Amino acid sequence: MPPSRIEHQIAHAARMVLEADAIIVAAGAGMGVDSGLPDFRGNEGFWNAYPALAGDGIDFTQAASAQGFARDGARAWGFYGHRLALYRRTVPHAGFGLLRKWASEKPHGCSIFTSNVDGQFQVAGFAADAVHECHGSIHHLQCTAPCSTAIWPACALVPQVDELRCRMLGALPACPRCGALARPNILMFDDWHWLEQRTAAQAARQAAWLAAVRRPVVIELGAGLAIPTVRHFSRRAVELHGASLVRINLREPAVQRSSDVGLRMGALAALHAIELTMQAGG
């Protein structure tokens, strides 16, 4: 029997990966679903993860608003403290390992652009200087004021959260310089005080790396159109650096060029299928 359309697409993606001199990973929220992380797309999924917020009619954009720390710091830290603990105990799925394997075989290795704040790429063994977290990281803190440009690791913070009420228990994290409430170094909704220096340094390193590659492939995973930051990055990589594109997305896999590939699959399933095809000789 002739190969099906999806088999043809997977084979095309495998050839693109094999022929590239560098791997560019562009990851959105869908990348973490196979690791067991909740999908916050739509109120239903968000409220299933945070029933206390459902009872108060608070959606994701409200819970992830910088203004929440001024309104109710214990509630804001209930949400972010729970997420911090969740991300710390989450084991990255096997797809991360496949990306590392492919990158290790390329002369220029890989660079990662992600809108995720969970730190999963670092946990999976990718070098910290290869990761650009465009929305910041929950594993770093800053002052809510902010009183300075200081950004510091959150490793000393062990949040205790009343999950039924979505509230932080005990003393809230404080800025070590001025004593004001601390917050994650994440770009939130309605956020005028995010300190971007750490992310800007990551962006500069990535730009220098991109300038050296010649035949990169962008492997875009779980990046939708609702917040299109990752999609915009993929487009720039295609336009400015001559990258080919493998888009992996269960809901919105369409690509504009016939030379690119759009796979309507989850991240882990698609990466595993590409790996099997490469092992079989493409």
ABEGO torsion letter per residue (X at the ends): XBBBAAAAAAAAAAAAAAABABBBBBBBAAAAAAAGBBBABEAAAAAAABAAAAAAGBBAAAAABAAAAAABAAAAAAAAAAAAAAAAABBBBAAAAAAAAAAAABAAEBBBBBABAAGAAAAAGBBAAABBBAAEBAABBBBAOBABABBBBAAABBBBBBAAAGBBBEBBBBBAAAGBBBBBBBBBBGBAABBAAAAAAAAAAAAAAAAABABBBBBBBGBBAABAAAAAAAAAAAAAAGBBBBBBBAABABBABAABBBBBBBAAAAAAAAAAAAAAGX
